[in-house]
Structure formats: structure tokens, C-alpha cells
Amino acid sequence: MTVEPKITPELVAKHGLTPDEYERIKSILKREPNFTELGIFSVMWSEHCSYKNSRKELRKFPTTGDRVLVKAGEENAGVIDIGDGWAIAFKMESHNHPSAVEPFQGAATGVGGIIRDIFTMGARPVFSLNSLRFGPITGDSPNVKTNRRLFAGVVSGISHYGNCIGIPTIGGEVYFDESYDGNPLVNVFNLGILKHEQIARGAAKGVGNPVFYVGAETGRDGLAGAAFASRDLTEESKEDRPAVQVGDPFREKLLLEACLELLATDAVAGIQDMGAAGLTCSTCETASRGGTGVEIDLAKVPQRETGMTPYETMLSESQERMLIIVKKGHEKTVCDIFAKWDLPYAEVGVVKDDGMMRVLNHGQVVAEIPARQLADEAPLYDREAKAGATPPQLDLAKLAEGDNHAALLSLLAHPSIASKNWVYRQYDHTVRAGTVVVPGSDSAVFLVREANKLLAATSDCNGLYCALDPRQGARIAIAEGARNLACAGAMPLAVTDNLNFGNPHKPENFWQLRESVEGLAEGCRAFDVPVTGGNVSLYNESPAGAIDPTPTVGMVGIIEEERHVTSSYFKAAGDAIILIGGFGDELGASHYLKVVHGQKIGPVPKLDFARERATHDALRALIKSRFVKSAHDLSEGGLAVALAESTLAHPNPPPQPLGATIEINAPGLRVDQLLFNETQGRIVITAKPTDVGPILLLLEMRGIPAHRIGTVGGDMFKVTANGAHVGWSIAELRTAWYDSIANAMNA
């Protein structure tokens, strides 16, 4: 018989609980907790599960709207109406800490977890995105080899899980910066489709209803993973490999189909994924949501390892498992379906009326905790917030203007800007035959055949902006997401987010979190998009320091008709090139400064929400009038990079290159300032020459500056800026842009 360790202050601290929190636990229980109960409180009151350091800030987000069917925080994912009785469930989650320790399994199980969040809602998952951050994979950084290993492992893990389960990964983003050395960010997004009446709930309803465990057997992998994700990464974190889960996408595919088949019957009263905190979270959360209690016996739980203790069984985060509250009398339905899909299942407990989460082992009580106080009443903190030192600001007079020909090649070759084909070629984006705009454009576009709806999706965040001005950086993340959707012809519907920050106990880090949340909230209100849910990932720090604040935004939009779908790359020689939004002049916080001059300095570009929204509305009007052949937003690298990408990004390059001849005149601006500034709210479109007049007239009537700046065609990208001439062959641009990441990974 296993002897449980004695509860000591040292053991309490090792579980990530403060003395005050331990006293609160004793007050709730009216006694000392045993070892299993201590572990249960440890994971449920971790930041990862309780958001105890961030929940008060998250209340600032707008979460309601005419299309909202399930609000943020109510269930595993929010649900948005898309018309004709159809709805979408989508969410973004992180698996940062596990991926830093074991990149393949960390990323793979992150994908598996977000997929379960979606089909737990009763939705069929139809596509995924991801947003990734790593330290440099080029240059002379001492961590280059480690960063390449992490990058390769994460991409391989994502592709393995998504490809095997048959859900396409159709878009995303990847950035590289020194701040992510040793602490990569792996944010994964999934979206599913369902009818309104198919929405499933995660509440333990119906006293006397049986509780079923279904899916993979429980093992010792992922032990206390939620607590592991709620502390800083250190040199000793490699010892936390047992906290990293191991995924089986083939088992998850069976689980997905079995659960959706079961949800189509009248047998289910409630369903909950066993994600972070495993059995602990699923039992106490379903009981809390239902206002009931749940009693389970661990002796009935399918296990793949012998001799597991109650502590291990309750805290295991083994993957591909679900807890289902079954309507009494429908037990055979559950057994028949899961036997058909060759999945383990067991009736492990019952819904009670006492509000307790009661855990038995062979009939003996090993944990007994009030469910609501465990799941919903973790201590909430107001952390000290303090702005750090004012970042250095650009003095343009002291910035030497270098070789603009070389500068563009350097920008295109930088892994943050270079083609991500090395990544997305590993993903199956064609499975389900719904991908309309393939990876590499501003937004992914997917035809959901079940509902005959065209959805666009994007993930966005410029960590450099957020490091220099977190509120403005977050505002821009929302604006860029909406701009990317507009470039695809889509109207934004809603937002999910993944807030990645350092240790919240450090006032500068918490100030970054607070400012970012307020910036995101401002942006969501400006574009009238509710937040449907998301994730907070704190303690993203390595011994070298905290990451740049990275409040990643996942935004989904809808396109009314297939003829409105627009992609970013040039379509035909002779097309006119039009710049919407003006020439701009803001070089601060630009990738040009970072890549070419080695400076991460401000100021961050300004943002006018009203003008931005007017620009998006005007672009959609032009697209609906069938004037626009391509549309590409200006972001990292400014005008020169956007134009170069438009010449290069065609997924099936035509026999003859589609270069461009550009002429721009903006007296008083330097050439590098014209080419590489990142002033917001700008878009490059192409159109037939005969349509230029109506386009410029419509934009003028709406008060939006626009200029015809060139023509598509030829095997050169030639620019005349304020009388200065600079040119590149399409071949040299493609070599710099297309092969950069592959060359780095093969070095």
C-alpha cells in the first residue's frame, strides 16, 4: 500500500500554492487536505486552469453580440451563428511550455487538445491554424541550433497530428526573435461546424445520471501539466518531461467520430474533454456548471499502467479522453457506440445532489471537495502593474540610409518575412477538399460544405510592436486581423485570442498584460467583433528573460459569395497597381530597423480605427463590384515587401514572371522611408486598367487616399521613388524569399 507524503510547507510550495492559498484550502475543507486533494487544488488553482492572475483583466473583453450563441467562458469554446441555422465553434489554445521541453509531442498534443475542445461542443472540426514563435534560426546566436530543433519538432508535431486525424491546417503565422530563445510559443486554433440544435454542454445535469469515462486509458504522462505550465522555464525544466503529454491522433479520430455519433442520439446530458488537469478538471467543472455533485471511483477508470495512485490518476493529462454524463437508461447506447469504435469505456460514477466532487478508490474516499469552490472560486489577484523604461525612439536624422537594393533582399530573406512554404508543405491543407485560398495569402479561405458557407480566418500579432507599446501593438493586432479578412473579401465575425506573457508577479510584465488586454478590447469594440474565448499563457520566461508580449489574435470572417474570394498575389500582366491608404512615413518599430539596422526602437505606428474600418468597408465594396483582382495588406516590411510578396506568392507560378514597375513620389521623404515604413491601414490592390477610374472615384468619395502606383508585368521589380531608381530581378527576389527557411534548416 502506498504511503502518502506528509503535507509540509515545502510540499505545499512545490505544488505552486502560497501559504495563504493553503489556509484557504483548509477553510474550504474545514480540515487539512490529504496528498491527493493537495494535488487537485494545485492544478485547479494554477494560472493555467484558474486564470487567477488574469481573470479580472479578461472581463474587459466584449463577449456579447447578435451572433453569439455560447459566450466566452461558458463552455469549452464559444459558438457564433453564421446563418441558415448553422454555427461555428472556434478557439485558440497554447502548448508553449510542453513544446519547449518536448517540441514534437508538445505541439502534437496541443493540436489534439484544441480539436477536443471543439468537438466537445458538438461541432465537427473542419480546419486548423497555428501561430508560432521561435528564437533566431539564422545568424550567430548561440541558440540557433536549439531553435532549429524546436522549430523542426513543433512543425513536425503539428503536421503529424493534423495530417493523421484528417483535419487540414490551412494557415497561420511564424515569427523569429531573440526574445523567444528557449521559450517558443505554440498557439493552435481549430474551428468546427454545427447546427444550432447540436450545441453540447459541459454540465453534470440530472441527479442519478451515470458518469462515463471514454477514450484512451489513463497513464502517467502529462502528470500535473497544468501546474508545469504555470511556472517559469528553467534549465531544470527538462526534468519535467513527465509533464508533457503523449498524443495518438488515430485514437483521437476514433474518439471524435464516436462522440459525434453519440451526441446525435438523446443519450448525453453533458460532455467534457479531459484536457488540462485531466479527470480533476472534467469532474469538478461539470459538477460546478450543473450545480450538482459528481462521485467517481478510480478503480473503474481504464488504466494502461499498473499501480497508479489516486494522485497520479487524478492529475494525469493522458490524451484522447472524455467524461460524459449519460441520461439514465441510455447506458447501452454509450456502450454500443464506443464498442463499435473500438474505444475503452467505463461507467465510473454518478451525478449527486450535494455539490461535492467525491473521488473513491475501490469504494474508499480519497478526495472530497466542494466542486464550485474548487472550479470557480480560486483566489483572484490584483497584481502590481508598472510601466518599464521608455523604449528608445527613432531619430531619423541619425539613421544612415543604406543600400535599398540589399535592404529588400535582407528583409525578404529574414525568416519572419520569408515564405513559410517549408512549414506549410508539411501540412495537409487539401484534406476535406474545402481549402479555397491556400496557405501564403493574407487569410485562409475554406468552404464548409456541410453549410455551404465560405469562411476566412487569420492569426495576427506583431510582438515587436507589443514590446515597444503593448496597448498599441494589441490594437494593431486586431486591426491587422480585420484588414487581412477584408483583403480576402470577408466581413469579420468574432475573435479568439491567446495571451502570451512573462511572469505576472513582475510589475512590468503585468503592466504589459493589462495594456494589451485593453488594446484588444478597444479593437474588438471598434470592429464590432466579440471575443468568443481563448487562452492565457503566463510565465513565458527562460533564464534569459521574458518573451516579448505576444497577444495573438485569431479572427474569423464570412464571405457572402464565392466570386468575392480574393487572394494576395498578382494575377495578370498589364493589371494596374493601386495603393490604398497613402504612402506613409513611419519607420519606427519597423522590421526594416530591426533587420537592416539591428534596432528594436519606436515609436510604434499610429492607428485610426475609424479610418481603418472605412478602408476595409471600401475594399469589400470594390470586391463586391468585381473591380479587385488581388489585395494584400501592408504590414512587416512596408510597401516594398508587400509588392515583392505579391509578385512571388502565386501558389502555381505562371510561366512568365509577374513583376512590376512602380513609380511613387512623396516629396520630403527618404527612399527607405517610402519603401519600408509600416504606417497602418494600407492595402495594395490590382485591377484592370479600365477599372482604375471608378476605383479611385469610389475611394475619393469615401475620403480614403489612393494612388495608382504602377503596372504588373515583366521579369523585374522596378521602383522609381522620388526620382531614385532601384530594381531587382524576380529570380533574385524569389531566391531570397522562397528558399530562406529551407536553407537555414538544412544548414
N, C-alpha and C positions, 0 to 999 in steps of 0.2 A: 504494500500500500504506500502511495506517495505521501510524503510528509511535506506539507506546505510551509514555505519560509515564514518566519516571524515578521510581522509588519513593524518596520523601524522607520525613523525619519529618512534614513539613507535609501531605503527601498521605495518610499513614497516619492522622494526626489528623482530616483531613477525612472519612475513611471511618469515623470513630467508634471507632477502635481505639486502645488505650493502648499506650505503649512496651512494657510487659510482655506484653501480648497479642501484639504484633508479634513479640517474641522467642519466644513460644510457637509462633507460626506457623512461624517459621524452624526451630524444633526439630522440629516435626512433619514439615515438608517436607525437612529436612536441607539447606536451601538458601534463598535469597531467593525470595519469591513474585514472579510477574510481575503485571502490572496486572490481568488478568482474575482471577487467583487472589486478589489482594487484595480485589477487589470481592466475590468469592464468600464469603470469610471475613467480610467486613464485614456482609453481610446475614445470614448464618447465625449469626454471633456477636452480632447485635444483640439487645437485650432482647426485641424483638417475636417473634423466632424461637427464641431460646435460653432466655429467662427467666433469664438469668444472675444477675439481682439478686433474683429472687423464687422460684426453683425450690425452694430449701431450705424456704421457708415453705409452699409448696404441699403438701409432703409431710405436713403436719399434717392434711390433709383425710381423712375416712374415704372409701374408694373401693371397698369390697367389700360384698357382701350377697347374699342368696339369689337376687335377681332380676338381678344384674349379669352380663351375658354378655360385654361388652367393657368393660374398665376405663378409667378416665381415663388419658390419656397413651399408651395402646397404639396407638390409631389416630386418625383424623380426628375421631371423635366416639364417645362411649360408647353402649352398647346395653343396654337394660333389657327383661327379659321381662315381658309383660303377660298371659300365659296363653294356653292353647289353641294353642301353637306359634307365637304372634305376639310380635313385639318392636317397640320404638320406639328410634330413634336421634335424639338431640336435643343441641343445643349452642347456646351464645351466643358471639358474637364482637363486636369493636368496629371501627369505622372513624372514630375521633374526629379524628385529625389530617387525613386527606384531606377530611373534611366541613367542617373549619374553613377550608380553603383553597378548596375547590370543593364546596359543600354538595350540589348535585344529584347529581353523579357520585360523590362520596364516599359518600353514603348508598346510592345505587343499587348500586354495586359491593360495598358491604358486604352487602347483601341477596343479591346473586349469589354472593358468596364463601361465605356460610353455607349456602346451598342446595347448593352443590357439595360442601361438607363432608359433607352428609347423604346425597346420592345416591352419593357415593364409597363409602359403607358398604354399598351395595346396597339402600338404603331409598328408597321413593318419598316425596318431601316432600309433606306434606299441609296444614300451616299454619305461619304465622309470627306472632311477637310482636315488639315493639320497646320499648326503654326509652331515653328521650331526655331530655337536659338542655340548657338554654339560659340565657343571661343574660336579664334582665328585658325583656319586650316592652311593658310599660306604665310609667308614671311619668316622671321627669325624668332618668333615667340618660343620659349622653351616648352610650351604645352601643345605645340602644333600636332605632334604625333598622337597625343592623348585625345585632342579634339577630333582628329580624323577618325580615331577608333570609335569615339562616342557617336559621331555623325553617321558613320557607316552602320554601326549597330542599331541605332534608332531607326534609320530609314529601312533597314532590313527587317526589323521587328514590326514596323507599321505595315510594310508590304506583305510580310508573311501572314499576319493575322487577317488583314483586309482581303487579300487575294484568296486565301483558303476559305474564308467564310462566304465569299462571293458578294461582297459589298464594295462598289467602286470608290476609290479615293480620287476625287475629281479636281482638287485644287488645294491651295494653301499658300504658305509663305515660309521662307527660310532666311534668317539673318545671322551674321557673324560679327562678334565684337569681343574685345578683351574682357569686358565685364562678365561674360558668361563662361570664362575659363573655369573648369571644374564644376560648374553648375549649369548644365544645359537646361533649356525649357522645352518640354514636350507637351504641347497643348493640342488636344484632339477633339474633333467636332463630329457629330453624327446627326442626321435628320431622318425622320421616319414619317410615313403617311398613314392616315387612319380616317375612318368616318367618325362623325361626331358621337354617334351612339356606341362606338368602340372604345372610348376613353376608359382606361382601367385605373383603379385607385389602389393606393398602398395602405389601406386601413384594415385593422383587425375587427371586422364587423361580425355581429351575431354571436352572443354568448352561447357556448356549447359547440360552435363550429370547430371542426378538426383543423389542425395546422400541419401542412405537409412540407417536407424538405424534398426538393427535386434538383437534379443535376449532378455534377461531379461529386465524388467523395471528398470529404474533408481531410486535409493533410497538414503538415507543419509549415508549409510555405506561406509566406506573407504574414507571419506572426507579428501582430502589433504594428502593421504597416502604417496605420493612420497616425500613431504616435511617432513613428520614424519620420513621417513627412512633416512633422510639426517641430522639428529642431534643425539647427544649422548643420550643414555638411562639414565634416572634418576629415582629417587624414585617416581617422579610425572608422569612417563610415563604411569602408569595405567589409568590416566585420558585421555589418547589418545585412549581408546577403540573405539571411533567412527572412528578412522583412520584405524581400522582393518576391512577388508572386510569379507563378509559372502558368502560362496560358496554353490552352488547347482549342484552337479555332474550330476544329472539326466537331468537338464536343459542344461548343457554343452554337454551331449551326443546328445541331440536333435540338438543343435546348430552345433556341429561337422558334423553330418550327413547332415543337411540342407545346410551348407556351401560347403561341398564337392560335394553335388549334384548340387548346383548352379554353382560351379566352373567348372563342367563338361559341362555346357552349354556355349553359346557365349555371356552371358549377363553381365559379370563382366569386368569392366575396371580397378578396383583397390579394394583392401580389406585391412582392418587394424583392428587389435584387439584393444579394449578399455581396455588397461592394466593400467600401472602407468599413472596417470593424466587423465584417462578416456576420455571423449569427447574432452577435451582440446588437449591432445596429438594426438588422432586419426585425428582430423580435421587439425591441423596445420602441422603435419608430412606428411599427404597425399598431402596437398597443396604444401608444400615445395619440396617434391620429384617430384611432377608433374610439378613444375614451374608454377603453376596456383594459383587460389584462391578458397576458399570454403566458402559458405554462408549457415548457418543453422538457423532454427527458433526453439527455445527451447519449444515453445508452442506445437510443434508437437512431441516432444520426449515422448515416453511411460514412465510414472512415476507411482511408486507404493505408493507414499506419497503425500499428498496434501500440497499446499502452499510452494513448494520448490522454492527457489530464483535462479536467474541465476548463482550466485556464487556457490551455492550448486550443481546445475545440472551440471555445467561445471567441477567441481572439484571432484564430486563423483567418487569413484572407484568400484561401484557395479559391480559384476562379470557377466560372460557369456554374453557379449555384443560385437557386431562388427559394424564397419562402412563400408559400401560397396558403391563404386562408380559404378553405373549401366549404361550400354550403353543405350542411349536414344532410346526408342521404345521397350525396353525389361523389362519394369516395371512389366508387368503382370507375366512374368516368375518368378520374385522375389516374388511377392505376392502369387502366386500359391504354390511355394515350401515351403515358410515359413508358410503358412496356413496349408498345408499338415502336417508339423511337429509340428503344434500347438504352434508356437512361435510368440510373438509380433513382428511387423514390422511396419515401417512408413517411408514415404518419407519426410525427414526433411530438405532438402536443395538442392543446385545446385552448380556445378563447375563453377567458374568465371574466368575471364582472367586478374584480377587486382592484383594478388599476395597477397590478403588480406585474413585473417581469420576473417570473419564477423559473429557475433552472434546476432541474433534478439530474441526478446521475444514478441510474439503477434505483430510482424511487427516492433517493436521499437528496434533500435540498442542499444545493451547493452555492446558490446565489438567489437573493430575494430583494428586489429593488423597486421602488415606485417608478413606473415606466415614464410618466410625464416629466418628473423631476430629473430623470437620467437623460431623456432625449431632448427636452425642450427648455430646461431650466439650468443649463450650465452657467457659471458666472460670466457676466459680460463686463468688459473693461473699457475704460476711457484712458487710452494711452496718451502720454505726453507727446505733443506734436511740436516740432521746432524746425524751421527752415534752416537748411545748411548755408554755407557761404555762397554768396552770389557768384554764379559761374562767370568765367571770363567772357568778354564781349568782343566782337569783331571790330577792329579799326581798319577799314578798307584801305586807308591811305598807307598803312604799314604792310599790306599784303601784296607781295610781288606777283604780277601776272606772268605766269609761265607759258609753256608751250601748250596751247589749247588742243592741238592735234594729239599730243601724247596724253593730255588730261582725259579726253573722252575714252581713249583706249584703256587707260588705267581704271576709269570708272566702270566701263563695261566688263572688264576682267575681274573686278572685285566680286568675291563670292556672294555678297549681299545683293548685288545688282545683276550679276551674270545669269544666264539661262539656268533654270533648275532642271533641265532635262535629265541630268544624271540621277536626280531624285525621282521625278515622276515617271520615267521609263521603267522604274522598278514596281510601280503601282499599276494594277489593272484598272484603268478608268473606263473600259468599254463593257465590262460585265453589266448585265441588266439592259444593255443597249439603249440607255437613256441619255448618255452624255452628248449634249448638243454643241457646247463650246468646250474644247478640251483644255487641259492644264496649259498655262502660259499666257492666258489673256487676263484682263482686269478682274473679271468674275468668271467663275464656273457657271455653266447653264445646264440644267438637267430637265428632261421631260419625264414627269412622273406619269407613267402610262395608265396606272390604275385610275387616276383622277383626270387625266388629260390636262395637266397643268404644267406650265413652264416655270421653273424656279431658278433664280440666280443666287449664288452665295459667294461670300468673300470673307477673308480674315485679314485684319489690319492692325498694325501698331508700329510706330517708329520710336524705338526705345531711346534713340539719341535725343529726339525732341523731349521725351518724358524725363530724361536725366537732367536736361537743362531747365525745363519748365514743365513739371508734371501735369498741371491743370491744362495748359495749352496743348501739350502733347496728347492728352486724353481727348480733348475737344477735336483735335485734328484726326485722331484715330476714327472717331465717329463720322466726321465729315468725309474722310477718305473712303470709308466703307460705303457710305451713301453715294459718293461720286463713282466708285467702281461699279456699283449696281446700275447707276444711271448710264454709264458707258455701255453696259450690256443691254440697255433698253428696259430696265426693271424699276419698279416702284418698291422702295423698302417697306418691309412688313414689321420686323422685330429684330431684337438684338439679344445675343448671349455673350457673356464675357468671361475672361479668365484673368484674374488679377494676380500678377506675379511680382512679389516684392521681397525685401530682406526681412531681417528680424524686427518685429513690431515693437520690441522693447527699446529700440534705439530711436530717440525722438525724430531724427532726420528721416529715418525710414517710414515712420508712421505718418509724418507730415506728407511725404510723397504719396502714400496710400490715400490719405484724406483728400489731398488736392486732385489726384487722379479720379477718384470717385465723383467728386463734384464736377470735374470737367466732363466725364462721361455722362453724368446726369443732365448737365446743360445741353450737351449734344443730342441726347435722346429726346429731350423736350423740343429742341429746335427742329428736329426732323420728324417728330411725332411718331417715334418708334419705342414701344415698351421693351423693357428688359424682361426676358422670359425665365431667367435663371442663369446659372453659371458656376463658377468655382473661384475660390480664393486660395492661392498658394503662397504662404509666407515662409520665412526662414530660408529664403534662397540666397544663401551666403556660403562661400568657401573661405578657407583661411585667408585668401587674398582680399576679401571684402564682399559687399553686397552686389548683386546684379544691378544693372540699370533698371529702373522701374519699368515694368512692361505690362500695362493693362490691355491685353489683347481683346479685340472685338471680333465676334463672328456675327455677320449680318446677312439676313435672308430677304430676298425680294421676289416679286412675281411679275412675269411678262405676259401681257394680255394676248398677244398673237405671235405665232412663230416668225412671221415676216418682220417683227420688231427686234428679233435677236441680233445683236451687234457684237462684233469682236474687235480686237485692238490692232490687228495688222493690216497694212496696206493691201488693196485689192487689185488695182489695175493701173498700168502706166497711163499718164495723162490726167489722172484724178487731181483735183485741186486740194491743197492742204490748207486748213484754216485753224488758226489758234484762237480759242475762246478764252476770254478772261484776262487778256493783256499780257504784256511782256514780262512784268515783274522785275524786282531788283533785289530781293532778299537773299543774301548769301549766307547769313548766319545759320548755324546748326545744319548746314548742308553736308551731303556726302562728298561734295567737291572739296570742302575744307578738310574733312576727315581723311579722305583717301589720298588726295593730291598734296595737301599741306600738313597732314598729320595733326589736325587741331579739332577737338570737340568743344566748340565755343558757340555762344549765342550771338544775337538773340534768335529765338525760335520765330518762324514766320507768323504773321498776324492771321486772324481768321474772322471773317464776317459771315455769320450764319445766314443772315437774310440774303446776302448776295450769293452765297454758295447754293442755297436752296433754289433761288431763282435761276441760277445757271443749270442746275440739274433738271428743273421743270422745262426749261427751254430746250435742253438737249433731248429730253424724251419727246417733246413736241416735234422737233425736227426728225427724230427717228420714226415717229408715227406717220409723218408726212412723206416718209421714204426718201428723204434727202441725204441721209448719212450712210456712208459705205463702211467706215471704220471709226472707232472712237477710243481714245487712250488718254487716261488721266496723267497729269504731270506730277510726279512725286519725287522719289530719290533720284538725284542727278539732274533734275530740271528738264528744260526743253530739249537740249541736245540728246540726252539719254532717251527721252520719250520718243523722239523722232527716229533715233537709231533702232530702238526696240521695234518700232512699227515697220521698219524695213526688214527686220530679221526674224520676227516671231511667227511667221506663217508655218503652221504645222506640216504642210506639204509644199515646200518651197517651189515656186514656178521655175520653168527652165531659164527664163530671163530674170535677172535680179530686179527688184522693185526699189531702187534707190530713190533719191530725192534731191531736188535743187531748191534751196531755201534762201530767201533774202529778207532780212529784218533790219529795221532802222529804229533806234531808240536813242536819240542824242543825249549825251551826258552819262551814258552807261558804258562801263568797260565790256569788252567782248566776253571775258569769262563770266562776268556778272549776268550778261544776257543769256549765255548758253546754259549756265549751271545753277542759277538761282532756283529756290524752291518755294516761291510765292504760291500761296494756296488758291484753290478754286479755278484751276486752269485745265483745259482739255484740248487735245489735238484731234480734229476730225478730218476725214476726207470725203469728197463729194464730186459728182460730175461737174465739170466747169460751168455748164449751163445752169446749175442749181446754186452757184455761189451768190448771185444777186438776191434771190429770195431768202437764203440763209442769213446773209448779213443784214437784210432788212428786218427779218423777224427778231434777230438778236438786238438790233438797234432799238426797235420798238419796246423791247423789254429792258432796255437800259444796260445791256451786257456788252462790254467791249469785245471786239473780234476783228481779226485781220486775216486776209489771205496772205500766207507767207511763202507759198511755194507750190511745186508740182511733183507728183510721183513719177519715177521712171529713171532708167539708166543703171549703170553698174557702179555709180559713185554716190556718195552722200556729200553734197557740196553746200557750204554755207557761206553767205556773204553777210557779215554782221557789222553795221556801221561802217561799211566800206572795206572792212578787212576780210580777206578770203582764206578759208580753210577747207580742206577736203579729205575724204577717206574713201578708199575702195570698199565696196560691200564685202569683199573677200576678207580684208584685214579686220573689219568690224566683226564679222562672223567668227573668225578665229579667236578674237579676244573674248567675245561674249559666249559663244556656244560651247567652247571646249574648256573653259576656265576651271570649272569644278572637277570635271573628269581628270584634267591634268594634275590638279592638286591631290586628288585621291589616289592617283596612280604613281605619284612621285615616290 
